[in-house]
Amino acid sequence: MFTKPEQFAAANKASVDAMLTLANTALASAERIAALNLNTARSMLEDGVSNAKAMLGAKNAQELFSVQASLAQPNLEKAVAYTRSVYEISAQSKEEVSKLLEAQFADFQKQVFALLEQAAKNSPVGSEVAVSAVKSAIASATSAFDSMNKAAKQVADIAESNVAAATNATVKAVGATAAAAKK
């Protein structure tokens, strides 16, 4: 596949660069998740203390229920915001990894085509059919890969839309319940 040591070295460098990019993407994602979790834990602790003080300040059961109802909506909204943040971080990481894999696949495909071209030039007469068959198989595999990639993106978009709609409906329902409980 590699006719010169420089080609081999370049391919190895490209592979190492791709692995470093992948590792950096994973580490950046982990770092963002860790920061989000730390900030969320800090916020939950502060909110928990504040909520406990508010509930302990209730003078009767009805006031306690009213305080609890008023806390439900903000707590749900914070949970939804946390989930959205985790999803956004994951989606961005997935997108970066997908781009890297697509680029690697494209490079691999170019190398295989170059190898086939070289083999076709050096092959005996009559082997054009075999080379053509291999090229056709690679083209079919590439087309299938592209189709699967597009389908996966469409499924992810639909799932994201459905989750967003369900989340918004839940937040609205809790808000309506909390408003009804205050009355």
N, C-alpha and C positions, 0 to 999 in steps of 0.2 A: 504494500500500500504506500510506503514511503520509499522513494528512490534515493533520497539524499539524507544525510544525518541532520541537515538544517530543517528539513521538513518534519522529521521525527521530533526534534527539539521544539519546533514551533507548535506542533500538535500537543506535546506535553505541557508546554507553557500555557496554551489555551485551556487545557483541561484543569490545570492548577488554578488559573485565574477564575474559571467557572466555579470551581469548588470553593474558592475564597469568597466569591460573590455570594454564593449560596449560604456559606457559613455566616457571613456578615449580615445577610438578610435575616437569617434565623436568630442571630444574637440581637439585632436591632429590634426585632419583634418581641423577643423575650424581655428585653429591657423596657420596652414600652408597656408590656403587660404588667411587669413588676412595678413600674411607677404608677400605673393605673390602680393596681391592687393596693399599694401602699397609701395612695391618696384616698381611695375608697374606704379603707380600714380606718384611717384617721377621721374621715368625715362621719363614718358610722359611729365611731366612739363619741365624737362630739355631739352628734344628733341623739344618740342613746342617752347621754347624760341630760341633755336639754329636754328630751321627751319624758324622761323619768321625773325630772323636776316639775314639768307641767302637769303630769298625772298625779304626782304627790300633792300638788297644790290644789287639786280638786276638792271642793267642799262637800260634795254629795255624789251619789252614783250617777245621776243624770249628767252632771258636769263632767265626770270622768268619761262617760260614754261619748260626750260631745268632743272632749279633747282627743280621745282615741280616733274618732271619726275624722277629725280635722287633720290628724297625722297620717292617715292612710294614703291619701292622694300624693302628698310630697314624697313619702317613702317609696311608693310604687313608681313615681316618675324618676326617682334617683336610681332605682333598680333597673328600669328600662334604659336610662341613659348609660348606666354601666354596661349593660348587655350590648347596646349599640356600639359603644366604644370598643369592646372586645371584638365584636363582629367586624368593625371597620379595620382594626389592626390586623385581624386574620385575613380579611379580604385583600388588603394592600400587600401583605406578605405573599398570599397565594398568587396575586397578579404578577409580582416581581419574579417569583419562582417560575410561573408559567412562561413569562417572557424569556427567561434564561433557558428553559428547556426547549422552547420553540427555536431559539437561536442555535442551540446545540444541535437540534435535529436538522435544521437547515444546513449547518456546516457539515454535518455527517453526510447528508444527502449530496452536497456538492463534491465531497471527497469521493464518494462512491461513484458518482457520475464521471468524475475525472479519471478514476481508476478504470472504469468501464471503457472510456474513450481510449485510454492508453492500451488496454487489453485488446480492443477492437483493432487498433492500428498494428499490433504485433501478433494478432491471431492468424491462423491459417485461413485460406479461402474457404468459404462455406460456413464459417462460424458467426456470420452476421446475424443469422436467425436467433442463435442463442443469446447473443449480446442484446439484441432487440427485445427478446422475451424478458430478460432481466431488467432492462430499462422500463419496460411496460409494467412489470411487477412492482418496481420501486415507485413509479408514477401512481399506480393504484393504491399502494400503501400510503403514499403522501396524501392522496385525495381522501382516503378513509380517515387518516389522522386529522386532517383539516375539518372534515365533517363532524367527527366526534368532538373536536375542540369547540366548534361552533354550537353544537347541541348542548354540551356541558355548560357553556356560557349562558345559553338561553334558559336552561333549567335553573341555574344559579340566580339569574335575574328574576325569574318567576317566583322562586322560593323567597328571595329577598322582598319582593313586593307583597307576597302573602304574609310574611312575618311582620312587616311594617304595618299592614292593615290590621292584623290581629292585635298587635301591640297597641295601636292607636285606639282600637275598639275597647280593649281592656282598660286603658287609662281613662277613657270617657265613662265607661261603666262604673269604675270605682269612684270617679268624680261625682257622678250622679247619685251613687249610693251614699257617699259622704255628705252631699248636699241634702239629701233626704233625711239622713240621720240628724243633721243639725236642726231641722225643723221640728 
